[in-house]
Amino acid sequence: MAVFHPVVVFFNKYKYHFLFWSIYIAYEMIMVWQGGFILYSYKEYVFAYIISLLLFYFHANVLLKYTLNSNIKLLRYSLPLLILLEFFAYCIIKLLIEIHIYKQIGVQNPALDIHDGIYYYRRVWRFFLFIAIATGYYFLQQHQEQRQRVERMKQEELKKILWEKEIKNELTLTQNAILRAQINPHFLINTLSYLYNETWKIEPEAAENILSLSEIMQYALNKDVSSPYVKLENEIKLIKNFLSLYQVRQLYKMQLKLVYTSEVLSVLFIPLIMMALTETILQNSQLDDPLKPAEIRIVHAYSILSIETTSFEGPEKRGDRDETIFTNINNRLLLAYGEKASFNYHLDSSNYFHTAIRVQF
């Protein structure tokens, strides 16, 4: 990446200013030479243009900017008085510098005769010429800034339209997925209820598993799960049923602890986030070691909901995580809570994978 010197950057930024003033000063010098005026000291011209340019930029970037853009009416209405004060300051500074210059070179400049009317005419003409150019420059700047603001607003509006379109597409895909998942749901639930009633006397453990599966399906088809927020009590119950079913398929006792306080049960939270974290633990963690148990911890205190998971990843599980799950979790938290929510995850040096959700209510 190229690195430019600050002076080069400055000249590139104001190159049109330098070009304009170079042409203008060259034009004036030619007119002075053709008019037969005597050049008493080059210092006079140098300081004259320095003062004029300072007047130009002060008038455009300070006086007009902070008066016309002010919310104080008195300051805006006092602009003519401020211009008059600006004129007197300009004349006094210019006169003092000219007197100092010609005293140094020992030449009497007839143009410094303050009793001559031409002296005042030249000062007034010079002053109003530069503030007229400065005023035009100020309004040109305002026009360009207004166009840039309008362009930024158009860009933001376009981004908003594209974002809304993307959200609508995602919503349509979600609705289609829900419709596909609801093929004869009541038939399936009724069948599970029948199997539960038929097996609970002869095989209670199998009946409990059927009941857990039935409750999971009922929760998934419940209207509450389609709402923006659900009680964490229902989410915790869903996870318990899910873990109970998952344990049936395992030959070992699954080392996963679900820890929560009673305060979290009534907290409203976006649905199925905890379920996604639980599935991630089951898919990517080693859960057969009692010395390295996984944990899901849910705490609500001081208006902050904290959901943390910790799990050990064995060598055969490492690197198999689906990052899209975490991206979806982060996007859902952002849409629901904005900057009040945060989601972080990392693998530490001991091969423990951590996730942490914080929501400020």
C-alpha positions as CSV (number, residue, x, y, z in Angstrom):
1,M,0.0,0.0,0.0
2,A,1.4,3.4,-1.0
3,V,2.2,5.9,1.7
4,F,2.1,9.6,0.8
5,H,3.8,12.5,2.5
6,P,1.4,14.8,4.2
7,V,2.6,17.7,2.0
8,V,1.8,15.7,-1.1
9,V,-1.6,14.8,0.3
10,F,-2.3,18.5,1.1
11,F,-1.3,19.6,-2.5
12,N,-3.5,16.9,-4.0
13,K,-6.4,17.9,-1.9
14,Y,-6.2,21.6,-2.7
15,K,-4.7,21.4,-6.2
16,Y,-7.6,23.3,-7.8
17,H,-7.2,26.0,-5.2
18,F,-3.5,26.4,-6.1
19,L,-4.3,26.4,-9.8
20,F,-7.0,29.0,-9.5
21,W,-5.0,31.4,-7.4
22,S,-1.9,30.9,-9.6
23,I,-3.9,32.0,-12.7
24,Y,-5.6,34.8,-10.8
25,I,-2.3,36.2,-9.4
26,A,-0.5,35.9,-12.8
27,Y,-3.4,37.8,-14.4
28,E,-3.2,40.6,-11.9
29,M,0.5,40.9,-12.2
30,I,0.3,41.2,-16.0
31,M,-2.4,43.9,-15.6
32,V,-0.2,45.8,-13.1
33,W,2.8,45.5,-15.5
34,Q,0.8,46.6,-18.5
35,G,-0.7,49.5,-16.6
36,G,2.7,50.9,-15.9
37,F,2.4,50.7,-12.1
38,I,5.7,50.8,-10.2
39,L,6.7,47.7,-8.2
40,Y,8.3,49.3,-5.1
41,S,8.9,46.0,-3.2
42,Y,8.1,42.3,-4.0
43,K,7.3,42.0,-0.3
44,E,4.4,44.3,-0.7
45,Y,2.8,41.9,-3.2
46,V,3.6,38.8,-1.3
47,F,2.0,40.1,1.9
48,A,-0.8,41.7,0.0
49,Y,-1.8,38.3,-1.5
50,I,-1.3,36.5,1.8
51,I,-3.7,39.0,3.5
52,S,-6.2,38.7,0.7
53,L,-6.1,34.9,0.7
54,L,-6.5,34.9,4.5
55,L,-9.4,37.2,4.1
56,F,-10.9,34.9,1.5
57,Y,-10.7,31.7,3.5
58,F,-11.7,33.4,6.8
59,H,-14.8,34.8,5.2
60,A,-15.8,31.6,3.6
61,N,-14.8,28.9,6.1
62,V,-15.3,30.8,9.4
63,L,-17.5,33.9,9.2
64,L,-20.2,32.6,6.7
65,K,-20.0,29.0,8.0
66,Y,-20.6,29.8,11.7
67,T,-23.1,32.6,11.1
68,L,-25.4,31.3,8.4
69,N,-25.3,27.8,9.9
70,S,-25.9,29.0,13.4
71,N,-29.2,28.3,15.3
72,I,-28.9,31.7,17.0
73,K,-30.9,34.2,15.1
74,L,-29.0,37.2,16.6
75,L,-25.7,35.8,15.2
76,R,-27.2,35.4,11.7
77,Y,-28.7,38.9,11.7
78,S,-25.4,40.4,12.9
79,L,-23.6,39.2,9.7
80,P,-23.5,42.8,8.1
81,L,-21.9,44.2,11.3
82,L,-19.4,41.3,11.4
83,I,-18.5,42.0,7.7
84,L,-17.9,45.7,8.6
85,L,-15.6,44.7,11.5
86,E,-13.9,42.3,9.1
87,F,-13.3,45.2,6.7
88,F,-11.8,47.5,9.3
89,A,-9.5,44.6,10.5
90,Y,-8.4,44.0,7.0
91,C,-7.6,47.6,6.3
92,I,-5.7,48.1,9.6
93,I,-3.6,45.0,9.2
94,K,-2.8,45.8,5.5
95,L,-1.8,49.4,6.4
96,L,0.4,48.4,9.2
97,I,2.2,45.8,7.1
98,E,2.7,48.2,4.2
99,I,4.1,50.9,6.5
100,H,6.5,48.4,8.1
101,I,7.7,47.1,4.7
102,Y,8.4,50.6,3.2
103,K,10.1,51.8,6.3
104,Q,12.5,48.9,6.0
105,I,13.4,49.6,2.4
106,G,13.4,53.4,2.9
107,V,11.0,54.2,0.1
108,Q,8.0,56.5,0.4
109,N,5.1,54.8,-1.4
110,P,2.6,57.4,-2.7
111,A,-0.1,54.8,-2.6
112,L,0.0,55.0,1.2
113,D,-1.4,58.5,1.3
114,I,-4.4,58.1,3.5
115,H,-5.6,61.5,2.6
116,D,-6.1,60.4,-1.0
117,G,-9.6,59.2,-1.9
118,I,-8.1,56.6,-4.3
119,Y,-6.5,54.9,-1.2
120,Y,-9.9,54.2,0.3
121,Y,-11.4,53.2,-3.1
122,R,-8.6,50.6,-3.6
123,R,-9.1,49.2,-0.2
124,V,-12.9,48.9,-0.4
125,W,-12.7,47.5,-4.0
126,R,-10.1,44.9,-3.0
127,F,-12.0,43.9,0.1
128,F,-15.4,43.4,-1.6
129,L,-13.8,41.6,-4.5
130,F,-12.3,38.9,-2.3
131,I,-15.4,38.5,-0.1
132,A,-17.5,38.3,-3.2
133,I,-15.4,35.4,-4.5
134,A,-15.3,33.9,-1.0
135,T,-19.2,34.1,-0.8
136,G,-19.5,32.3,-4.1
137,Y,-17.0,29.7,-3.0
138,Y,-18.9,29.2,0.2
139,F,-22.3,28.6,-1.5
140,L,-20.5,26.3,-4.1
141,Q,-19.2,24.3,-1.2
142,Q,-22.7,24.1,0.4
143,H,-24.2,23.0,-2.9
144,Q,-21.6,20.2,-3.3
145,E,-22.1,19.1,0.3
146,Q,-25.8,19.0,-0.2
147,R,-25.4,16.9,-3.3
148,Q,-23.1,14.5,-1.4
149,R,-25.7,14.3,1.4
150,V,-28.4,13.5,-1.1
151,E,-26.2,10.9,-2.7
152,R,-25.4,9.3,0.7
153,M,-29.2,9.2,1.5
154,K,-29.9,7.5,-1.8
155,Q,-27.2,4.9,-1.1
156,E,-28.5,4.3,2.4
157,E,-32.1,4.0,1.0
158,L,-30.9,1.6,-1.6
159,K,-29.1,-0.5,1.1
160,K,-32.2,-0.4,3.2
161,I,-34.3,-1.7,0.2
162,L,-31.9,-4.5,-0.5
163,W,-31.8,-5.4,3.2
164,E,-35.6,-5.5,3.4
165,K,-35.7,-7.6,0.2
166,E,-33.2,-10.0,1.7
167,I,-35.2,-10.3,4.9
168,K,-38.4,-10.9,2.9
169,N,-36.6,-13.7,0.9
170,E,-35.4,-15.3,4.1
171,L,-38.9,-15.0,5.6
172,T,-40.4,-16.7,2.5
173,L,-37.8,-19.5,2.7
174,T,-38.6,-20.0,6.4
175,Q,-42.3,-20.1,5.8
176,N,-41.9,-22.7,3.1
177,A,-39.7,-24.8,5.4
178,I,-42.4,-24.6,8.1
179,L,-45.1,-25.6,5.7
180,R,-43.0,-28.6,4.5
181,A,-42.4,-29.6,8.1
182,Q,-46.2,-29.5,8.9
183,I,-47.2,-32.5,6.8
184,N,-49.9,-34.2,8.7
185,P,-48.5,-33.1,12.1
186,H,-51.7,-34.0,14.1
187,F,-51.6,-37.5,12.7
188,L,-48.0,-37.9,13.9
189,I,-48.8,-36.5,17.4
190,N,-51.9,-38.7,17.7
191,T,-49.9,-41.8,16.7
192,L,-47.2,-41.0,19.3
193,S,-50.0,-40.6,21.9
194,Y,-51.4,-44.0,20.9
195,L,-47.9,-45.6,21.2
196,Y,-47.4,-44.1,24.6
197,N,-50.7,-45.4,25.9
198,E,-49.9,-48.9,24.5
199,T,-46.4,-49.1,25.9
200,W,-46.3,-47.3,29.3
201,K,-47.5,-50.3,31.2
202,I,-45.2,-52.9,29.6
203,E,-42.2,-50.6,28.8
204,P,-42.2,-47.5,30.9
205,E,-38.8,-46.2,29.8
206,A,-39.7,-46.5,26.1
207,A,-43.1,-44.8,26.9
208,E,-41.2,-41.9,28.5
209,N,-39.1,-41.5,25.4
210,I,-42.2,-41.5,23.2
211,L,-43.7,-38.8,25.5
212,S,-40.5,-36.7,25.2
213,L,-40.6,-37.0,21.4
214,S,-44.3,-36.0,21.4
215,E,-43.6,-32.9,23.5
216,I,-40.8,-31.9,21.2
217,M,-43.1,-32.1,18.2
218,Q,-45.9,-30.3,20.0
219,Y,-43.5,-27.5,20.9
220,A,-42.1,-27.2,17.4
221,L,-45.6,-27.0,16.0
222,N,-46.8,-24.6,18.7
223,K,-47.7,-21.0,17.6
224,D,-45.4,-19.7,20.4
225,V,-42.3,-20.9,18.6
226,S,-43.2,-18.8,15.6
227,S,-43.5,-15.7,17.8
228,P,-40.6,-13.3,18.2
229,Y,-40.0,-14.3,21.9
230,V,-40.8,-17.3,24.1
231,K,-40.3,-18.0,27.8
232,L,-37.0,-19.6,28.6
233,E,-38.9,-22.1,30.7
234,N,-40.3,-23.7,27.5
235,E,-36.9,-23.6,25.8
236,I,-35.3,-25.4,28.8
237,K,-38.0,-28.0,28.8
238,L,-37.4,-28.6,25.1
239,I,-33.7,-29.1,25.7
240,K,-34.3,-31.5,28.5
241,N,-36.6,-33.6,26.3
242,F,-34.1,-33.5,23.5
243,L,-31.2,-34.6,25.7
244,S,-33.3,-37.4,27.1
245,L,-34.0,-38.7,23.7
246,Y,-30.3,-38.3,22.6
247,Q,-29.2,-40.3,25.7
248,V,-31.2,-43.3,24.6
249,R,-29.0,-43.7,21.5
250,Q,-25.8,-43.6,23.5
251,L,-24.0,-46.5,25.1
252,Y,-22.4,-44.2,27.7
253,K,-23.9,-41.7,30.2
254,M,-23.7,-38.4,28.5
255,Q,-21.7,-35.8,30.6
256,L,-23.6,-32.6,30.0
257,K,-25.0,-30.4,32.7
258,L,-27.8,-27.9,32.2
259,V,-27.5,-25.3,35.0
260,Y,-29.9,-22.4,35.4
261,T,-31.5,-20.2,38.1
262,S,-35.2,-19.8,38.8
263,E,-35.0,-16.2,37.6
264,V,-34.5,-17.2,34.0
265,L,-37.7,-19.2,33.6
266,S,-39.9,-16.2,33.1
267,V,-37.5,-14.3,30.8
268,L,-38.6,-13.9,27.2
269,F,-36.0,-14.8,24.6
270,I,-35.9,-15.5,20.9
271,P,-36.8,-19.2,20.3
272,L,-34.5,-22.1,19.4
273,I,-31.2,-20.3,20.0
274,M,-30.4,-22.5,23.0
275,M,-31.4,-25.5,20.9
276,A,-28.9,-24.6,18.2
277,L,-26.1,-24.3,20.9
278,T,-27.1,-27.7,22.4
279,E,-27.0,-29.4,19.0
280,T,-23.6,-27.9,18.4
281,I,-22.3,-29.4,21.7
282,L,-23.7,-32.9,20.8
283,Q,-22.2,-32.8,17.3
284,N,-18.8,-31.5,18.1
285,S,-17.9,-32.5,21.7
286,Q,-16.6,-35.5,23.6
287,L,-19.2,-36.2,26.2
288,D,-18.1,-39.6,27.6
289,D,-15.5,-38.3,30.1
290,P,-16.8,-37.5,33.6
291,L,-13.7,-35.4,34.3
292,K,-14.5,-33.2,31.3
293,P,-18.2,-32.6,31.4
294,A,-19.9,-30.1,29.0
295,E,-22.1,-27.4,30.6
296,I,-24.9,-25.1,29.5
297,R,-25.3,-22.3,32.1
298,I,-28.2,-19.8,32.0
299,V,-28.2,-16.8,34.4
300,H,-30.3,-13.7,34.6
301,A,-29.1,-11.0,37.0
302,Y,-29.0,-7.2,37.0
303,S,-31.2,-7.1,33.8
304,I,-28.6,-9.1,31.9
305,L,-29.3,-12.5,30.5
306,S,-26.2,-14.7,30.2
307,I,-26.1,-18.0,28.3
308,E,-22.8,-19.8,28.3
309,T,-21.7,-23.2,27.0
310,T,-18.5,-25.1,27.6
311,S,-17.5,-28.4,26.1
312,F,-14.4,-30.4,25.5
313,E,-13.5,-31.3,21.9
314,G,-11.7,-34.5,21.3
315,P,-9.2,-34.9,18.4
316,E,-11.7,-36.7,16.2
317,K,-14.2,-33.8,16.7
318,R,-11.9,-30.9,16.2
319,G,-12.5,-28.6,13.3
320,D,-15.9,-30.1,12.3
321,R,-18.0,-27.1,13.5
322,D,-20.5,-25.5,11.1
323,E,-19.8,-21.8,11.3
324,T,-23.1,-21.0,9.6
325,I,-24.9,-21.9,12.9
326,F,-22.9,-19.2,14.7
327,T,-23.5,-16.7,11.9
328,N,-27.3,-17.4,12.1
329,I,-27.3,-17.0,15.9
330,N,-25.4,-13.7,15.7
331,N,-27.7,-12.4,12.9
332,R,-30.9,-13.3,14.9
333,L,-29.5,-11.6,18.1
334,L,-28.6,-8.5,16.0
335,L,-32.1,-8.3,14.5
336,A,-33.9,-8.9,17.8
337,Y,-31.7,-6.8,20.2
338,G,-29.3,-4.7,18.2
339,E,-26.3,-3.5,20.1
340,K,-27.8,-4.7,23.4
341,A,-26.8,-8.3,22.6
342,S,-23.4,-9.8,22.0
343,F,-22.3,-13.3,20.9
344,N,-18.8,-14.7,21.2
345,Y,-17.2,-18.1,20.8
346,H,-13.6,-19.5,20.8
347,L,-11.5,-22.6,21.4
348,D,-9.1,-22.3,24.2
349,S,-5.6,-23.8,24.6
350,S,-7.0,-26.8,26.5
351,N,-9.4,-27.7,23.6
352,Y,-12.5,-26.4,25.4
353,F,-14.9,-24.7,23.2
354,H,-16.8,-21.7,24.7
355,T,-19.8,-19.7,23.6
356,A,-21.3,-16.7,25.4
357,I,-24.4,-14.8,24.8
358,R,-25.1,-11.5,26.7
359,V,-28.4,-9.6,26.4
360,Q,-29.0,-6.3,28.2
361,F,-32.7,-5.9,29.0
